[in-house]
Amino acid sequence: MSVEGLYTVTNRTAPVTVENGTADPGQVKSSLRRLAGPDDREVIDRATAAIDDIDAAAAFVDSIGLDRLESAIEATDNPGLERQGRRVLDEYRQFRRVAAGERPGDHFHRGHGTDLRGDAEAPTR
């Protein structure tokens, strides 16, 4: 089948202009990226939104994954979005360490033998 002239094919992502039977490679790649999944900003925004709910965070990791989040962070040109993504990625990694049984470095330690009374309080023993 031969296609002559200029026309636009519209799909659910973006129009692709076809001229003389050849589509613009840039438009095709862009459409395929959109079909493949969320863009970098959306990945970081989804990760951020899910961080406060353990079920939502687990669903994010299952459906999108931390590798994709890391790729989105590396690909973004927005410094604020990159900082946000790195902060959220650190939180997800902390979740994983805790789930694996590692104890975070900033957990509470009992102060056996530490006198916590003020100067004016009399000893109780």
Backbone as ProteinMPNN parsed JSONL, in Angstrom:
{"seq_chain_A": "MSVEGLYTVTNRTAPVTVENGTADPGQVKSSLRRLAGPDDREVIDRATAAIDDIDAAAAFVDSIGLDRLESAIEATDNPGLERQGRRVLDEYRQFRRVAAGERPGDHFHRGHGTDLRGDAEAPTR", "coords_chain_A": {"N_chain_A": [[0.842, -1.171, 0.0], [0.609, 2.158, -0.856], [1.301, 5.359, 0.382], [0.603, 8.644, -0.162], [1.491, 12.091, 0.072], [0.78, 14.407, 2.79], [-0.204, 13.73, 6.041], [-1.808, 13.381, 9.27], [-1.564, 11.15, 11.931], [-3.432, 10.322, 14.653], [-3.088, 9.161, 17.874], [-3.635, 7.774, 21.168], [-1.722, 9.152, 22.535], [-0.113, 11.202, 21.198], [-0.179, 13.273, 18.254], [1.159, 11.99, 15.21], [2.979, 12.998, 12.525], [2.847, 12.097, 9.178], [4.658, 12.019, 6.269], [4.69, 11.504, 2.903], [4.634, 8.699, 3.321], [6.449, 8.28, 5.38], [7.05, 8.491, 8.759], [7.86, 11.028, 11.171], [10.765, 10.413, 12.945], [11.396, 11.438, 15.522], [8.878, 12.199, 16.554], [7.658, 9.7, 16.602], [9.263, 8.29, 18.442], [8.781, 9.835, 20.726], [6.03, 9.365, 21.082], [6.092, 6.617, 21.569], [7.54, 6.551, 23.989], [5.677, 7.756, 25.665], [3.664, 5.844, 25.582], [4.995, 3.742, 26.768], [5.201, 4.332, 29.467], [4.998, 6.445, 32.449], [6.21, 9.879, 32.381], [9.332, 11.448, 33.426], [8.891, 13.474, 35.413], [6.339, 12.741, 36.305], [6.858, 10.208, 37.369], [8.529, 10.841, 39.563], [6.78, 12.511, 40.985], [4.694, 10.689, 41.553], [6.065, 8.874, 43.181], [6.666, 10.531, 45.338], [4.099, 11.208, 46.254], [3.244, 8.744, 47.173], [4.806, 8.092, 49.346], [3.996, 8.536, 52.011], [2.196, 6.588, 52.711], [2.233, 3.275, 53.431], [1.13, 1.143, 51.971], [0.578, 2.366, 49.509], [3.177, 3.093, 48.843], [4.372, 0.573, 48.56], [2.889, -0.338, 46.38], [3.741, 1.49, 44.45], [6.464, 0.767, 44.208], [6.148, -1.841, 43.269], [4.763, -1.437, 40.826], [6.094, 0.601, 39.326], [8.777, 0.947, 40.225], [12.022, 1.205, 41.834], [14.292, 1.418, 40.279], [13.377, 2.689, 37.97], [12.579, 5.098, 39.117], [15.079, 6.07, 39.919], [16.245, 6.387, 37.387], [14.596, 8.399, 36.364], [15.279, 10.493, 38.058], [17.95, 10.902, 37.336], [17.593, 11.694, 34.707], [16.2, 14.091, 34.701], [16.179, 17.633, 34.147], [15.576, 19.527, 35.911], [16.558, 21.052, 38.771], [15.262, 21.267, 41.298], [13.299, 19.277, 41.15], [14.97, 17.106, 40.889], [16.267, 17.096, 43.422], [14.031, 16.592, 45.041], [13.332, 14.048, 44.084], [15.647, 12.557, 44.783], [15.556, 12.735, 47.573], [13.168, 11.354, 48.09], [13.803, 8.853, 47.0], [15.836, 8.093, 48.773], [14.256, 7.74, 51.05], [12.663, 5.522, 50.275], [14.68, 3.606, 50.034], [15.47, 3.5, 52.694], [13.138, 2.391, 53.782], [13.355, -0.167, 52.672], [15.704, -1.098, 53.929], [14.907, -1.194, 56.617], [12.787, -3.017, 56.405], [14.262, -5.247, 55.763], [15.341, -5.847, 58.134], [17.425, -4.365, 59.099], [18.664, -1.991, 61.383], [17.971, 1.401, 61.658], [20.359, 4.095, 61.849], [19.596, 6.18, 63.495], [17.924, 5.412, 65.586], [16.153, 5.054, 68.72], [17.945, 4.722, 71.746], [17.985, 3.103, 74.819], [18.701, 4.739, 77.82], [20.343, 3.389, 79.924], [21.175, 3.753, 83.226], [21.473, 6.465, 82.935], [20.958, 9.554, 84.297], [18.121, 11.333, 84.167], [16.845, 13.3, 85.519], [16.077, 16.614, 86.561], [18.167, 19.212, 88.062], [16.994, 20.037, 90.458], [15.436, 17.957, 91.361], [14.864, 15.377, 93.681], [16.58, 12.277, 94.375], [14.975, 9.1, 93.794], [15.588, 6.706, 94.947]], "CA_chain_A": [[0.0, 0.0, 0.0], [1.387, 3.379, -0.976], [0.674, 6.538, 0.973], [1.148, 9.851, -0.774], [1.067, 13.361, 0.658], [1.021, 14.707, 4.188], [-1.367, 13.565, 6.904], [-1.48, 13.207, 10.682], [-2.185, 10.023, 12.61], [-3.579, 10.668, 16.061], [-3.365, 8.043, 18.774], [-3.994, 8.266, 22.496], [-0.626, 9.881, 23.155], [0.218, 12.441, 20.492], [-0.252, 13.102, 16.805], [2.391, 11.694, 14.479], [2.822, 13.47, 11.16], [3.425, 11.197, 8.183], [4.806, 12.696, 4.992], [5.121, 10.582, 1.86], [4.785, 7.348, 3.837], [7.476, 8.192, 6.417], [6.742, 9.253, 9.971], [8.989, 11.702, 11.802], [11.297, 9.544, 13.992], [11.29, 12.086, 16.828], [7.495, 12.09, 17.015], [7.391, 8.285, 16.878], [9.939, 7.97, 19.701], [8.05, 10.515, 21.791], [4.784, 8.629, 21.294], [6.423, 5.328, 22.186], [7.883, 6.8, 25.394], [4.429, 7.985, 26.399], [2.98, 4.558, 25.703], [5.787, 2.868, 27.629], [5.0, 4.628, 30.876], [4.956, 7.846, 32.845], [7.428, 10.647, 32.163], [10.184, 11.572, 34.603], [8.218, 14.26, 36.447], [5.239, 11.952, 36.848], [7.437, 9.146, 38.197], [8.964, 11.446, 40.827], [5.573, 12.964, 41.691], [4.008, 9.498, 42.081], [6.868, 8.357, 44.292], [6.497, 11.471, 46.443], [2.725, 11.085, 46.76], [3.047, 7.433, 47.797], [5.751, 7.86, 50.428], [3.364, 8.628, 53.331], [1.288, 5.452, 52.91], [3.043, 2.095, 53.157], [0.496, 0.366, 50.89], [0.808, 3.105, 48.265], [4.604, 2.994, 48.556], [4.61, -0.783, 48.048], [2.299, -0.392, 45.04], [4.641, 2.235, 43.566], [7.654, -0.048, 43.967], [5.739, -2.981, 42.434], [4.31, -1.069, 39.48], [7.054, 1.442, 38.612], [10.077, 0.463, 40.666], [13.043, 2.154, 42.239], [15.212, 1.641, 39.15], [12.755, 3.707, 37.113], [12.674, 6.354, 39.862], [16.468, 6.515, 39.813], [16.428, 6.855, 36.003], [13.894, 9.678, 36.238], [16.081, 11.489, 38.771], [19.133, 11.176, 36.524], [17.21, 12.282, 33.419], [15.565, 15.401, 34.811], [17.01, 18.831, 34.08], [15.044, 20.425, 36.919], [17.285, 20.792, 40.018], [14.324, 21.066, 42.397], [12.697, 17.956, 40.978], [16.036, 16.134, 41.173], [16.406, 17.037, 44.889], [12.837, 15.921, 45.546], [13.458, 12.638, 43.73], [16.706, 11.938, 45.591], [15.047, 12.643, 48.939], [12.177, 10.28, 48.121], [14.528, 7.597, 46.764], [16.473, 7.752, 50.045], [13.203, 7.218, 51.935], [12.329, 4.161, 49.837], [15.809, 2.74, 50.403], [15.37, 3.331, 54.141], [12.062, 1.401, 53.979], [13.903, -1.489, 52.338], [16.652, -1.51, 54.973], [14.133, -1.531, 57.809], [12.058, -4.254, 56.099], [15.236, -6.334, 55.754], [15.773, -6.081, 59.503], [18.494, -3.467, 59.514], [18.217, -0.929, 62.269], [18.489, 2.7, 61.222], [21.351, 4.676, 62.743], [19.065, 7.22, 64.369], [16.85, 4.907, 66.433], [16.249, 5.379, 70.141], [18.674, 3.811, 72.623], [17.696, 3.321, 76.231], [19.809, 5.338, 78.563], [20.565, 2.672, 81.188], [22.092, 4.431, 84.128], [21.535, 7.893, 82.661], [20.078, 10.318, 85.172], [17.394, 12.311, 83.358], [16.173, 14.272, 86.387], [16.643, 17.966, 86.636], [19.01, 19.434, 89.254], [16.194, 20.266, 91.658], [14.693, 16.754, 91.74], [15.548, 14.478, 94.628], [16.606, 10.879, 93.918], [13.853, 8.29, 94.266], [16.111, 5.48, 95.56]], "C_chain_A": [[0.889, 1.236, 0.0], [0.601, 4.54, -0.389], [1.375, 7.763, 0.4], [0.664, 11.07, 0.004], [1.402, 13.458, 2.138], [-0.272, 14.495, 4.96], [-0.9, 13.298, 8.319], [-2.265, 12.04, 11.234], [-2.247, 10.386, 14.08], [-3.88, 9.401, 16.838], [-3.636, 8.612, 20.156], [-2.892, 9.096, 23.14], [-0.363, 11.213, 22.48], [0.092, 12.206, 19.002], [1.126, 12.832, 16.215], [2.151, 12.097, 13.037], [3.564, 12.536, 10.219], [3.466, 11.941, 6.864], [5.408, 11.715, 4.003], [5.459, 9.191, 2.401], [5.816, 7.194, 4.937], [7.1, 9.087, 7.587], [8.013, 9.89, 10.507], [9.501, 10.844, 12.962], [11.196, 10.142, 15.398], [9.894, 11.982, 17.413], [7.154, 10.649, 17.374], [8.018, 7.896, 18.212], [9.213, 8.598, 20.886], [6.751, 9.781, 22.119], [5.041, 7.285, 21.972], [6.808, 5.492, 23.65], [6.627, 7.006, 26.221], [3.647, 6.694, 26.587], [3.69, 3.64, 26.688], [5.564, 3.153, 29.105], [5.047, 6.107, 31.158], [6.283, 8.549, 32.571], [8.156, 10.85, 33.495], [9.52, 12.342, 35.735], [7.106, 13.448, 37.103], [5.754, 10.833, 37.75], [7.833, 9.712, 39.562], [7.766, 11.925, 41.637], [4.807, 11.786, 42.295], [4.748, 8.927, 43.282], [6.688, 9.231, 45.53], [5.121, 11.323, 47.072], [2.533, 9.788, 47.538], [3.852, 7.243, 49.072], [5.104, 7.853, 51.818], [2.428, 7.47, 53.653], [2.025, 4.183, 52.495], [2.452, 1.238, 52.043], [0.72, 1.045, 49.535], [2.278, 3.031, 47.863], [4.945, 1.62, 47.981], [4.052, -0.927, 46.637], [3.178, 0.356, 44.04], [5.855, 1.384, 43.213], [7.317, -1.228, 43.061], [5.431, -2.572, 41.001], [5.352, -0.282, 38.679], [8.483, 1.048, 38.964], [11.082, 1.556, 40.979], [14.073, 2.402, 41.143], [14.677, 2.726, 38.23], [12.793, 5.066, 37.796], [14.089, 6.916, 39.762], [16.772, 7.042, 38.409], [15.776, 8.215, 35.796], [14.687, 10.797, 36.913], [17.284, 11.888, 37.924], [18.788, 11.919, 35.23], [16.668, 13.697, 33.525], [16.593, 16.526, 34.755], [16.607, 19.847, 35.142], [15.729, 20.131, 38.262], [16.37, 20.547, 41.222], [13.674, 19.691, 42.347], [13.725, 16.862, 41.266], [16.23, 15.98, 42.686], [15.241, 16.29, 45.511], [12.941, 14.415, 45.292], [14.506, 11.929, 44.562], [16.267, 11.746, 47.032], [14.067, 11.474, 49.066], [12.851, 8.921, 47.907], [15.245, 7.155, 48.039], [15.465, 7.174, 51.035], [12.825, 5.775, 51.57], [13.448, 3.183, 50.193], [15.828, 2.486, 51.907], [14.268, 2.316, 54.48], [12.607, -0.007, 53.75], [14.853, -1.987, 53.415], [15.907, -1.951, 56.23], [13.38, -2.846, 57.585], [12.984, -5.47, 56.104], [15.79, -6.616, 57.15], [16.928, -5.225, 59.957], [17.917, -2.382, 60.405], [18.806, 0.389, 61.804], [19.434, 3.278, 62.274], [20.797, 5.69, 63.714], [17.922, 6.713, 65.25], [17.144, 5.189, 67.903], [17.02, 4.294, 70.887], [18.284, 4.127, 74.057], [18.922, 3.868, 76.921], [19.982, 4.661, 79.906], [21.585, 3.417, 82.026], [22.201, 5.924, 83.886], [20.511, 8.61, 83.517], [19.422, 11.425, 84.361], [16.654, 13.347, 84.202], [16.844, 15.628, 86.288], [17.446, 18.118, 87.93], [18.212, 19.531, 90.538], [15.462, 19.022, 92.144], [15.533, 15.886, 92.659], [15.551, 13.064, 94.067], [15.466, 10.09, 94.521], [14.331, 7.01, 94.942], [16.699, 5.746, 96.892]], "O_chain_A": [[1.827, 1.327, 0.792], [-0.598, 4.687, -0.628], [2.597, 7.888, 0.478], [-0.448, 11.074, 0.533], [2.206, 12.687, 2.663], [-1.318, 15.02, 4.58], [0.278, 13.018, 8.544], [-3.477, 11.941, 11.038], [-1.229, 10.722, 14.685], [-4.806, 8.66, 16.508], [-3.846, 9.817, 20.296], [-3.113, 9.689, 24.196], [-0.389, 12.253, 23.138], [0.236, 11.078, 18.531], [2.13, 13.381, 16.669], [1.226, 11.598, 12.395], [4.736, 12.221, 10.422], [2.444, 12.437, 6.389], [6.486, 11.165, 4.226], [6.447, 8.581, 1.991], [6.046, 6.076, 5.396], [6.863, 10.284, 7.423], [9.109, 9.362, 10.323], [8.737, 10.567, 13.886], [10.937, 9.418, 16.359], [9.725, 11.716, 18.602], [6.438, 10.404, 18.346], [7.372, 7.24, 19.03], [9.05, 7.963, 21.928], [6.413, 9.596, 23.288], [4.283, 6.873, 22.85], [6.441, 4.657, 24.477], [6.516, 6.498, 27.337], [3.038, 6.479, 27.635], [3.044, 2.843, 27.369], [5.736, 2.25, 29.923], [5.124, 6.928, 30.244], [7.34, 7.918, 32.533], [7.654, 10.47, 34.553], [9.575, 11.918, 36.889], [6.956, 13.471, 38.325], [5.151, 10.543, 38.783], [7.508, 9.129, 40.596], [7.743, 11.759, 42.857], [4.323, 11.876, 43.424], [4.133, 8.544, 44.277], [6.572, 8.72, 46.644], [4.995, 11.314, 48.296], [1.734, 9.746, 48.474], [3.59, 6.298, 49.817], [5.634, 7.21, 52.725], [1.918, 7.387, 54.77], [2.399, 4.035, 51.332], [3.197, 0.664, 51.249], [1.014, 0.381, 48.541], [2.594, 2.919, 46.679], [5.716, 1.516, 47.027], [4.673, -1.568, 45.788], [3.343, -0.094, 42.906], [6.231, 1.291, 42.045], [8.104, -1.581, 42.183], [5.795, -3.279, 40.061], [5.475, -0.484, 37.471], [9.306, 0.839, 38.072], [11.003, 2.672, 40.465], [14.666, 3.479, 41.083], [15.43, 3.581, 37.764], [13.015, 6.082, 37.138], [14.266, 8.114, 39.542], [17.482, 8.038, 38.263], [16.339, 9.084, 35.129], [14.755, 11.913, 36.399], [17.602, 13.072, 37.808], [19.604, 12.685, 34.717], [16.674, 14.434, 32.538], [17.715, 16.394, 35.243], [17.224, 20.906, 35.259], [15.505, 19.066, 38.837], [16.675, 19.709, 42.071], [13.518, 19.027, 43.371], [13.387, 15.816, 41.821], [16.346, 14.859, 43.181], [15.429, 15.458, 46.398], [12.669, 13.609, 46.182], [14.279, 10.803, 45.006], [16.564, 10.722, 47.647], [14.126, 10.703, 50.024], [12.498, 7.946, 48.57], [15.26, 5.965, 48.355], [15.775, 6.236, 51.77], [12.685, 4.92, 52.445], [13.18, 2.056, 50.608], [16.162, 1.386, 52.348], [14.448, 1.478, 55.363], [12.352, -0.92, 54.535], [14.819, -3.162, 53.779], [16.245, -2.97, 56.832], [13.339, -3.695, 58.476], [12.556, -6.583, 56.408], [16.61, -7.517, 57.327], [17.372, -5.349, 61.099], [16.798, -1.918, 60.186], [20.013, 0.486, 61.58], [19.309, 2.973, 63.46], [21.475, 6.035, 64.683], [17.043, 7.489, 65.624], [18.272, 5.525, 68.265], [16.783, 3.102, 70.689], [18.257, 5.291, 74.457], [20.049, 3.48, 76.616], [19.786, 5.299, 80.94], [22.707, 3.675, 81.592], [22.965, 6.594, 84.581], [19.322, 8.298, 83.46], [20.097, 12.353, 83.917], [15.921, 14.177, 83.664], [18.028, 15.743, 85.971], [17.404, 17.243, 88.794], [18.701, 19.146, 91.6], [14.914, 19.034, 93.246], [16.73, 15.689, 92.451], [14.621, 12.683, 93.355], [15.033, 10.374, 95.638], [13.497, 6.281, 95.479], [17.185, 4.824, 97.547]]}, "name": "protein", "num_of_chains": 1, "seq": "MSVEGLYTVTNRTAPVTVENGTADPGQVKSSLRRLAGPDDREVIDRATAAIDDIDAAAAFVDSIGLDRLESAIEATDNPGLERQGRRVLDEYRQFRRVAAGERPGDHFHRGHGTDLRGDAEAPTR"}
